[in-house]
Amino acid sequence: MRIAFCDDEKTQSIFLRELTEQWAKTTGKNCDITVYTSAEEMLFENQDSFSFDFIILDIELDRMNGIELARQIRKVDKKVSIAFLSNSREYVFEGYEVGAVRYLMKPLAKEQLYPLLDMVQVAAEKDKKYIIVGGATEKYKLLLRDISFLESLGHYVVIHLAERSLEVKRNLGDVAKELGEDFIATHRSYLVNIGWIEKITRTDCILSGGITVPISRNSYEAVNRAFINYYKGGEL
Protein backbone atom coordinates (compact mmCIF):
# COMPACT_ATOMS: atom_id res chain seq x y z
CA MET A 1 0.00 0.00 0.00
CA ARG A 2 1.34 3.44 -0.96
CA ILE A 3 0.91 6.04 1.80
CA ALA A 4 1.77 9.75 1.89
CA PHE A 5 1.99 12.12 4.85
CA CYS A 6 2.09 15.89 4.58
CA ASP A 7 3.10 17.53 7.84
CA ASP A 8 5.49 20.41 8.45
CA GLU A 9 6.30 19.19 11.98
CA LYS A 10 9.29 16.86 11.69
CA THR A 11 8.62 15.05 14.98
CA GLN A 12 5.02 14.37 13.96
CA SER A 13 6.11 13.01 10.56
CA ILE A 14 8.63 10.69 12.20
CA PHE A 15 6.00 9.50 14.68
CA LEU A 16 3.47 8.84 11.89
CA ARG A 17 6.02 6.86 9.91
CA GLU A 18 7.01 4.79 12.95
CA LEU A 19 3.38 4.00 13.83
CA THR A 20 2.61 3.00 10.25
CA GLU A 21 5.71 0.81 9.99
CA GLN A 22 4.71 -0.91 13.24
CA TRP A 23 1.24 -1.56 11.80
CA ALA A 24 2.77 -2.98 8.62
CA LYS A 25 5.05 -5.28 10.61
CA THR A 26 2.18 -6.47 12.81
CA THR A 27 -0.18 -7.16 9.89
CA GLY A 28 2.42 -8.42 7.44
CA LYS A 29 1.47 -5.75 4.88
CA ASN A 30 3.89 -3.94 2.60
CA CYS A 31 3.92 -0.15 2.88
CA ASP A 32 5.68 2.42 0.71
CA ILE A 33 5.69 5.66 2.74
CA THR A 34 6.41 9.13 1.33
CA VAL A 35 6.67 12.19 3.59
CA TYR A 36 6.16 15.79 2.43
CA THR A 37 6.87 18.84 4.57
CA SER A 38 4.60 21.31 2.73
CA ALA A 39 1.55 21.43 0.49
CA GLU A 40 3.62 23.07 -2.22
CA GLU A 41 6.17 20.24 -2.21
CA MET A 42 3.44 17.61 -2.45
CA LEU A 43 1.67 19.33 -5.35
CA PHE A 44 4.93 19.97 -7.22
CA GLU A 45 5.99 16.32 -7.07
CA ASN A 46 2.54 14.99 -8.03
CA GLN A 47 1.38 17.36 -10.74
CA ASP A 48 -0.29 14.82 -13.03
CA SER A 49 -1.47 12.14 -10.59
CA PHE A 50 -1.41 11.06 -6.95
CA SER A 51 -0.38 7.41 -7.07
CA PHE A 52 -1.21 6.74 -3.42
CA ASP A 53 -3.77 4.54 -1.71
CA PHE A 54 -3.92 6.75 1.38
CA ILE A 55 -2.94 10.33 2.25
CA ILE A 56 -2.84 11.92 5.73
CA LEU A 57 -2.76 15.73 5.73
CA ASP A 58 -2.01 18.00 8.65
CA ILE A 59 -4.63 20.76 8.75
CA GLU A 60 -2.34 23.45 10.16
CA LEU A 61 0.22 23.65 7.35
CA ASP A 62 1.96 26.95 6.57
CA ARG A 63 0.65 28.98 3.62
CA MET A 64 -1.73 26.42 2.02
CA ASN A 65 -3.56 24.47 4.75
CA GLY A 66 -4.56 20.81 4.62
CA ILE A 67 -8.14 21.48 3.52
CA GLU A 68 -7.06 23.54 0.51
CA LEU A 69 -4.41 20.94 -0.32
CA ALA A 70 -7.11 18.25 -0.30
CA ARG A 71 -9.21 20.35 -2.69
CA GLN A 72 -6.25 20.51 -5.07
CA ILE A 73 -5.71 16.74 -4.78
CA ARG A 74 -9.38 16.11 -5.59
CA LYS A 75 -9.01 18.02 -8.87
CA VAL A 76 -6.60 15.28 -9.96
CA ASP A 77 -7.74 12.22 -7.99
CA LYS A 78 -11.36 11.70 -6.91
CA LYS A 79 -10.83 8.28 -5.34
CA VAL A 80 -7.72 8.34 -3.11
CA SER A 81 -8.51 7.99 0.60
CA ILE A 82 -7.70 11.17 2.56
CA ALA A 83 -7.60 11.71 6.33
CA PHE A 84 -6.90 14.90 8.26
CA LEU A 85 -4.80 15.39 11.38
CA SER A 86 -5.43 18.42 13.58
CA ASN A 87 -5.29 19.99 17.03
CA SER A 88 -8.81 21.35 16.57
CA ARG A 89 -12.22 20.24 15.26
CA GLU A 90 -12.67 23.63 13.60
CA TYR A 91 -12.42 22.20 10.07
CA VAL A 92 -14.30 18.93 10.54
CA PHE A 93 -17.28 19.92 8.38
CA GLU A 94 -15.01 21.11 5.57
CA GLY A 95 -13.50 17.63 5.68
CA TYR A 96 -16.79 16.22 4.42
CA GLU A 97 -16.62 18.49 1.38
CA VAL A 98 -13.48 16.77 0.09
CA GLY A 99 -14.61 13.24 0.95
CA ALA A 100 -12.23 12.63 3.86
CA VAL A 101 -12.50 9.18 5.44
CA ARG A 102 -11.49 10.35 8.92
CA TYR A 103 -10.62 13.44 10.97
CA LEU A 104 -7.89 12.49 13.46
CA MET A 105 -7.12 14.49 16.57
CA LYS A 106 -3.65 15.10 17.98
CA PRO A 107 -1.96 13.57 19.84
CA LEU A 108 -2.43 10.60 17.54
CA ALA A 109 -2.50 7.12 19.07
CA LYS A 110 -2.22 3.74 17.39
CA GLU A 111 -5.78 2.99 18.58
CA GLN A 112 -6.92 5.72 16.16
CA LEU A 113 -4.56 4.96 13.30
CA TYR A 114 -4.49 1.15 13.12
CA PRO A 115 -8.25 0.60 12.44
CA LEU A 116 -8.07 3.32 9.80
CA LEU A 117 -5.11 1.66 8.09
CA ASP A 118 -6.98 -1.67 8.20
CA MET A 119 -10.00 -0.06 6.50
CA VAL A 120 -7.93 1.64 3.81
CA GLN A 121 -5.98 -1.57 3.15
CA VAL A 122 -9.23 -3.46 2.49
CA ALA A 123 -10.35 -0.69 0.13
CA ALA A 124 -7.00 -0.74 -1.68
CA GLU A 125 -7.27 -4.49 -2.23
CA LYS A 126 -10.78 -4.05 -3.62
CA ASP A 127 -9.41 -1.51 -6.09
CA LYS A 128 -7.33 -4.25 -7.72
CA LYS A 129 -10.26 -6.59 -8.43
CA TYR A 130 -11.33 -7.02 -12.04
CA ILE A 131 -13.50 -8.98 -14.44
CA ILE A 132 -12.81 -10.25 -17.95
CA VAL A 133 -15.55 -9.58 -20.52
CA GLY A 134 -15.88 -9.86 -24.27
CA GLY A 135 -16.56 -12.30 -27.06
CA ALA A 136 -14.62 -14.90 -29.01
CA THR A 137 -12.37 -12.39 -30.79
CA GLU A 138 -11.90 -9.63 -28.19
CA LYS A 139 -11.62 -9.64 -24.42
CA TYR A 140 -11.24 -6.78 -21.95
CA LYS A 141 -9.89 -6.66 -18.41
CA LEU A 142 -11.96 -4.14 -16.44
CA LEU A 143 -11.14 -2.97 -12.92
CA LEU A 144 -14.33 -3.06 -10.84
CA ARG A 145 -13.59 0.41 -9.44
CA ASP A 146 -13.79 1.85 -12.98
CA ILE A 147 -17.30 0.52 -13.64
CA SER A 148 -19.99 3.04 -12.68
CA PHE A 149 -23.04 0.98 -13.61
CA LEU A 150 -24.31 -1.78 -15.90
CA GLU A 151 -27.46 -1.70 -17.99
CA SER A 152 -29.39 -4.62 -19.47
CA LEU A 153 -30.57 -4.14 -23.06
CA GLY A 154 -32.22 -7.26 -24.43
CA HIS A 155 -29.62 -10.00 -24.74
CA TYR A 156 -26.78 -7.56 -24.08
CA VAL A 157 -25.24 -5.78 -21.10
CA VAL A 158 -23.82 -2.27 -21.48
CA ILE A 159 -20.94 -1.69 -19.06
CA HIS A 160 -20.51 2.02 -18.34
CA LEU A 161 -17.01 3.23 -17.43
CA ALA A 162 -15.77 6.75 -16.71
CA GLU A 163 -14.73 7.49 -20.30
CA ARG A 164 -16.48 4.86 -22.42
CA SER A 165 -19.07 2.09 -22.56
CA LEU A 166 -18.78 -1.54 -23.67
CA GLU A 167 -21.59 -3.73 -24.96
CA VAL A 168 -21.24 -7.47 -24.35
CA LYS A 169 -23.57 -10.39 -25.04
CA ARG A 170 -24.20 -11.47 -21.45
CA ASN A 171 -27.01 -11.87 -18.97
CA LEU A 172 -27.04 -9.16 -16.28
CA GLY A 173 -27.68 -11.72 -13.54
CA ASP A 174 -24.63 -13.76 -14.55
CA VAL A 175 -22.40 -10.67 -14.61
CA ALA A 176 -23.72 -9.65 -11.18
CA LYS A 177 -22.36 -12.89 -9.67
CA GLU A 178 -18.84 -11.91 -10.78
CA LEU A 179 -19.00 -8.34 -9.48
CA GLY A 180 -19.48 -8.99 -5.77
CA GLU A 181 -21.11 -7.08 -2.93
CA ASP A 182 -20.08 -3.57 -3.98
CA PHE A 183 -22.62 -3.62 -6.81
CA ILE A 184 -26.35 -3.48 -6.20
CA ALA A 185 -29.45 -3.76 -8.37
CA THR A 186 -31.35 -0.47 -8.36
CA HIS A 187 -33.81 -1.78 -10.93
CA ARG A 188 -34.32 -5.06 -12.81
CA SER A 189 -32.25 -3.59 -15.67
CA TYR A 190 -29.52 -1.77 -13.71
CA LEU A 191 -26.57 -2.66 -11.47
CA VAL A 192 -24.74 0.22 -9.79
CA ASN A 193 -21.28 0.43 -8.22
CA ILE A 194 -22.05 1.68 -4.69
CA GLY A 195 -18.71 3.50 -4.57
CA TRP A 196 -19.89 5.75 -7.41
CA ILE A 197 -23.11 6.81 -5.68
CA GLU A 198 -23.16 10.41 -4.45
CA LYS A 199 -26.86 10.82 -3.66
CA ILE A 200 -30.00 8.71 -3.41
CA THR A 201 -33.59 9.86 -3.87
CA ARG A 202 -36.76 7.78 -3.88
CA THR A 203 -36.57 7.44 -7.65
CA ASP A 204 -32.92 7.86 -8.66
CA CYS A 205 -29.26 7.25 -7.86
CA ILE A 206 -27.03 10.21 -8.66
CA LEU A 207 -23.54 8.97 -9.53
CA SER A 208 -20.21 10.75 -9.80
CA GLY A 209 -20.22 12.96 -12.87
CA GLY A 210 -23.94 13.68 -12.53
CA ILE A 211 -25.10 10.40 -14.08
CA THR A 212 -28.65 9.44 -13.07
CA VAL A 213 -29.76 5.82 -12.77
CA PRO A 214 -33.35 4.87 -11.86
CA ILE A 215 -34.32 3.16 -8.59
CA SER A 216 -37.44 1.02 -8.60
CA ARG A 217 -39.90 1.27 -5.72
CA ASN A 218 -39.07 -2.28 -4.62
CA SER A 219 -35.31 -1.65 -4.65
CA TYR A 220 -35.16 1.64 -2.72
CA GLU A 221 -34.81 0.24 0.82
CA ALA A 222 -32.07 -2.23 -0.16
CA VAL A 223 -30.14 0.42 -2.11
CA ASN A 224 -30.40 2.97 0.70
CA ARG A 225 -29.24 0.42 3.29
CA ALA A 226 -26.32 -0.72 1.11
CA PHE A 227 -25.24 2.89 0.55
CA ILE A 228 -25.26 3.65 4.30
CA ASN A 229 -23.39 0.44 5.18
CA TYR A 230 -20.77 1.03 2.48
CA TYR A 231 -19.77 4.39 3.95
CA LYS A 232 -20.35 3.61 7.62
CA GLY A 233 -16.68 2.86 8.24
CA GLY A 234 -15.63 6.13 6.64
CA GLU A 235 -17.52 8.55 8.87
CA LEU A 236 -15.50 11.48 10.20
C-alpha positions as CSV (number, residue, x, y, z in Angstrom):
1,M,0.0,0.0,0.0
2,R,1.3,3.4,-1.0
3,I,0.9,6.0,1.8
4,A,1.8,9.8,1.9
5,F,2.0,12.1,4.9
6,C,2.1,15.9,4.6
7,D,3.1,17.5,7.8
8,D,5.5,20.4,8.5
9,E,6.3,19.2,12.0
10,K,9.3,16.9,11.7
11,T,8.6,15.1,15.0
12,Q,5.0,14.4,14.0
13,S,6.1,13.0,10.6
14,I,8.6,10.7,12.2
15,F,6.0,9.5,14.7
16,L,3.5,8.8,11.9
17,R,6.0,6.9,9.9
18,E,7.0,4.8,12.9
19,L,3.4,4.0,13.8
20,T,2.6,3.0,10.2
21,E,5.7,0.8,10.0
22,Q,4.7,-0.9,13.2
23,W,1.2,-1.6,11.8
24,A,2.8,-3.0,8.6
25,K,5.1,-5.3,10.6
26,T,2.2,-6.5,12.8
27,T,-0.2,-7.2,9.9
28,G,2.4,-8.4,7.4
29,K,1.5,-5.8,4.9
30,N,3.9,-3.9,2.6
31,C,3.9,-0.2,2.9
32,D,5.7,2.4,0.7
33,I,5.7,5.7,2.7
34,T,6.4,9.1,1.3
35,V,6.7,12.2,3.6
36,Y,6.2,15.8,2.4
37,T,6.9,18.8,4.6
38,S,4.6,21.3,2.7
39,A,1.6,21.4,0.5
40,E,3.6,23.1,-2.2
41,E,6.2,20.2,-2.2
42,M,3.4,17.6,-2.5
43,L,1.7,19.3,-5.3
44,F,4.9,20.0,-7.2
45,E,6.0,16.3,-7.1
46,N,2.5,15.0,-8.0
47,Q,1.4,17.4,-10.7
48,D,-0.3,14.8,-13.0
49,S,-1.5,12.1,-10.6
50,F,-1.4,11.1,-7.0
51,S,-0.4,7.4,-7.1
52,F,-1.2,6.7,-3.4
53,D,-3.8,4.5,-1.7
54,F,-3.9,6.8,1.4
55,I,-2.9,10.3,2.3
56,I,-2.8,11.9,5.7
57,L,-2.8,15.7,5.7
58,D,-2.0,18.0,8.6
59,I,-4.6,20.8,8.7
60,E,-2.3,23.5,10.2
61,L,0.2,23.7,7.4
62,D,2.0,26.9,6.6
63,R,0.7,29.0,3.6
64,M,-1.7,26.4,2.0
65,N,-3.6,24.5,4.8
66,G,-4.6,20.8,4.6
67,I,-8.1,21.5,3.5
68,E,-7.1,23.5,0.5
69,L,-4.4,20.9,-0.3
70,A,-7.1,18.3,-0.3
71,R,-9.2,20.4,-2.7
72,Q,-6.2,20.5,-5.1
73,I,-5.7,16.7,-4.8
74,R,-9.4,16.1,-5.6
75,K,-9.0,18.0,-8.9
76,V,-6.6,15.3,-10.0
77,D,-7.7,12.2,-8.0
78,K,-11.4,11.7,-6.9
79,K,-10.8,8.3,-5.3
80,V,-7.7,8.3,-3.1
81,S,-8.5,8.0,0.6
82,I,-7.7,11.2,2.6
83,A,-7.6,11.7,6.3
84,F,-6.9,14.9,8.3
85,L,-4.8,15.4,11.4
86,S,-5.4,18.4,13.6
87,N,-5.3,20.0,17.0
88,S,-8.8,21.3,16.6
89,R,-12.2,20.2,15.3
90,E,-12.7,23.6,13.6
91,Y,-12.4,22.2,10.1
92,V,-14.3,18.9,10.5
93,F,-17.3,19.9,8.4
94,E,-15.0,21.1,5.6
95,G,-13.5,17.6,5.7
96,Y,-16.8,16.2,4.4
97,E,-16.6,18.5,1.4
98,V,-13.5,16.8,0.1
99,G,-14.6,13.2,0.9
100,A,-12.2,12.6,3.9
101,V,-12.5,9.2,5.4
102,R,-11.5,10.3,8.9
103,Y,-10.6,13.4,11.0
104,L,-7.9,12.5,13.5
105,M,-7.1,14.5,16.6
106,K,-3.6,15.1,18.0
107,P,-2.0,13.6,19.8
108,L,-2.4,10.6,17.5
109,A,-2.5,7.1,19.1
110,K,-2.2,3.7,17.4
111,E,-5.8,3.0,18.6
112,Q,-6.9,5.7,16.2
113,L,-4.6,5.0,13.3
114,Y,-4.5,1.1,13.1
115,P,-8.2,0.6,12.4
116,L,-8.1,3.3,9.8
117,L,-5.1,1.7,8.1
118,D,-7.0,-1.7,8.2
119,M,-10.0,-0.1,6.5
120,V,-7.9,1.6,3.8
121,Q,-6.0,-1.6,3.1
122,V,-9.2,-3.5,2.5
123,A,-10.4,-0.7,0.1
124,A,-7.0,-0.7,-1.7
125,E,-7.3,-4.5,-2.2
126,K,-10.8,-4.1,-3.6
127,D,-9.4,-1.5,-6.1
128,K,-7.3,-4.2,-7.7
129,K,-10.3,-6.6,-8.4
130,Y,-11.3,-7.0,-12.0
131,I,-13.5,-9.0,-14.4
132,I,-12.8,-10.3,-18.0
133,V,-15.5,-9.6,-20.5
134,G,-15.9,-9.9,-24.3
135,G,-16.6,-12.3,-27.1
136,A,-14.6,-14.9,-29.0
137,T,-12.4,-12.4,-30.8
138,E,-11.9,-9.6,-28.2
139,K,-11.6,-9.6,-24.4
140,Y,-11.2,-6.8,-21.9
141,K,-9.9,-6.7,-18.4
142,L,-12.0,-4.1,-16.4
143,L,-11.1,-3.0,-12.9
144,L,-14.3,-3.1,-10.8
145,R,-13.6,0.4,-9.4
146,D,-13.8,1.8,-13.0
147,I,-17.3,0.5,-13.6
148,S,-20.0,3.0,-12.7
149,F,-23.0,1.0,-13.6
150,L,-24.3,-1.8,-15.9
151,E,-27.5,-1.7,-18.0
152,S,-29.4,-4.6,-19.5
153,L,-30.6,-4.1,-23.1
154,G,-32.2,-7.3,-24.4
155,H,-29.6,-10.0,-24.7
156,Y,-26.8,-7.6,-24.1
157,V,-25.2,-5.8,-21.1
158,V,-23.8,-2.3,-21.5
159,I,-20.9,-1.7,-19.1
160,H,-20.5,2.0,-18.3
161,L,-17.0,3.2,-17.4
162,A,-15.8,6.7,-16.7
163,E,-14.7,7.5,-20.3
164,R,-16.5,4.9,-22.4
165,S,-19.1,2.1,-22.6
166,L,-18.8,-1.5,-23.7
167,E,-21.6,-3.7,-25.0
168,V,-21.2,-7.5,-24.4
169,K,-23.6,-10.4,-25.0
170,R,-24.2,-11.5,-21.5
171,N,-27.0,-11.9,-19.0
172,L,-27.0,-9.2,-16.3
173,G,-27.7,-11.7,-13.5
174,D,-24.6,-13.8,-14.5
175,V,-22.4,-10.7,-14.6
176,A,-23.7,-9.6,-11.2
177,K,-22.4,-12.9,-9.7
178,E,-18.8,-11.9,-10.8
179,L,-19.0,-8.3,-9.5
180,G,-19.5,-9.0,-5.8
181,E,-21.1,-7.1,-2.9
182,D,-20.1,-3.6,-4.0
183,F,-22.6,-3.6,-6.8
184,I,-26.4,-3.5,-6.2
185,A,-29.5,-3.8,-8.4
186,T,-31.4,-0.5,-8.4
187,H,-33.8,-1.8,-10.9
188,R,-34.3,-5.1,-12.8
189,S,-32.3,-3.6,-15.7
190,Y,-29.5,-1.8,-13.7
191,L,-26.6,-2.7,-11.5
192,V,-24.7,0.2,-9.8
193,N,-21.3,0.4,-8.2
194,I,-22.0,1.7,-4.7
195,G,-18.7,3.5,-4.6
196,W,-19.9,5.7,-7.4
197,I,-23.1,6.8,-5.7
198,E,-23.2,10.4,-4.4
199,K,-26.9,10.8,-3.7
200,I,-30.0,8.7,-3.4
201,T,-33.6,9.9,-3.9
202,R,-36.8,7.8,-3.9
203,T,-36.6,7.4,-7.7
204,D,-32.9,7.9,-8.7
205,C,-29.3,7.2,-7.9
206,I,-27.0,10.2,-8.7
207,L,-23.5,9.0,-9.5
208,S,-20.2,10.8,-9.8
209,G,-20.2,13.0,-12.9
210,G,-23.9,13.7,-12.5
211,I,-25.1,10.4,-14.1
212,T,-28.6,9.4,-13.1
213,V,-29.8,5.8,-12.8
214,P,-33.4,4.9,-11.9
215,I,-34.3,3.2,-8.6
216,S,-37.4,1.0,-8.6
217,R,-39.9,1.3,-5.7
218,N,-39.1,-2.3,-4.6
219,S,-35.3,-1.6,-4.6
220,Y,-35.2,1.6,-2.7
221,E,-34.8,0.2,0.8
222,A,-32.1,-2.2,-0.2
223,V,-30.1,0.4,-2.1
224,N,-30.4,3.0,0.7
225,R,-29.2,0.4,3.3
226,A,-26.3,-0.7,1.1
227,F,-25.2,2.9,0.6
228,I,-25.3,3.6,4.3
229,N,-23.4,0.4,5.2
230,Y,-20.8,1.0,2.5
231,Y,-19.8,4.4,3.9
232,K,-20.4,3.6,7.6
233,G,-16.7,2.9,8.2
234,G,-15.6,6.1,6.6
235,E,-17.5,8.5,8.9
236,L,-15.5,11.5,10.2
